Amino acid sequence: MKKKKRYANAKDVLPEELFEQIQKHYTGILWVPAPSRFYQERRDLVLALHLQGISSQEISNLAGVTTRRVNQIIAAERKQDRDRQLAAASGK
């Protein structure tokens, strides 16, 4: 399986004018986050695949994340479910 490229040279992917403007403000490794909907969609995919009984390893391959991240997403969802159940039971 081909690994996803995690980093790119800004000079190779940005228009020259934008690259020069960025250089005026910052030099070094710069992280550009994906739109927040990307993370929500990936989270939803991980959870949907998990509910279908697919292994964490296979989910990680399909979703493009580590198995550790898959397990973190699943654990966070379980915690939210427990918190919702406790809130409902206490009448909140």
C-alpha positions in Angstrom: 0.0 0.0 0.0 1.3 3.4 -1.0 1.9 5.8 2.0 0.2 9.2 2.0 2.7 12.0 1.6 2.6 14.0 4.8 4.7 17.0 3.9 5.2 19.1 0.7 7.6 21.8 -0.2 5.6 25.0 -0.2 7.6 26.3 -3.2 6.3 23.3 -5.1 2.6 23.6 -4.2 1.9 27.3 -3.7 1.7 30.1 -6.3 4.9 32.1 -6.4 3.4 35.3 -5.0 1.8 33.5 -2.1 5.0 31.7 -1.4 7.0 34.9 -1.3 4.4 36.5 1.1 4.5 33.6 3.5 8.4 33.8 3.4 8.1 37.4 4.6 6.2 36.3 7.7 7.5 32.8 8.5 10.4 30.5 7.7 10.4 27.0 9.0 7.9 24.1 9.2 4.4 25.5 8.9 1.3 23.4 9.6 -1.8 24.1 7.6 -4.8 22.4 9.2 -7.4 20.7 7.0 -11.0 22.1 7.2 -12.7 21.0 10.4 -15.3 19.0 8.4 -12.5 16.8 7.2 -11.8 15.6 10.7 -15.5 15.1 11.4 -16.0 13.1 8.3 -13.0 10.9 9.1 -14.2 10.4 12.6 -17.7 9.4 11.3 -16.0 7.0 8.9 -14.0 5.3 11.6 -17.0 4.9 13.8 -19.2 3.5 11.0 -16.5 1.0 10.0 -16.1 0.0 13.7 -19.9 -0.6 14.0 -19.6 -2.9 11.0 -17.1 -5.0 12.9 -14.1 -4.1 10.8 -10.7 -4.4 12.6 -8.8 -1.4 13.8 -5.9 -2.3 11.4 -8.3 -2.3 8.4 -10.0 0.9 9.5 -6.6 2.6 9.8 -5.8 1.6 6.3 -9.1 2.8 4.9 -9.2 6.0 6.9 -5.6 6.9 6.5 -4.8 7.1 10.2 -2.8 5.0 12.7 -4.4 2.2 14.6 -3.7 4.3 17.7 -5.8 7.1 16.4 -8.6 4.7 15.4 -8.6 3.4 19.0 -8.6 7.0 20.4 -11.6 7.9 18.3 -13.5 4.8 19.4 -12.6 5.3 23.1 -13.7 9.0 22.9 -17.1 7.9 21.4 -17.6 5.3 24.1 -16.9 8.0 26.8 -19.4 10.4 25.2 -22.0 7.6 25.1 -21.4 6.9 28.9 -21.6 10.6 29.7 -24.8 10.9 27.8 -26.3 7.9 29.6 -25.3 9.3 33.0 -26.8 12.7 32.2 -30.0 11.1 31.0 -30.2 8.9 34.1 -29.6 11.9 36.4 -32.3 13.9 34.6 -30.1 16.6 33.1 
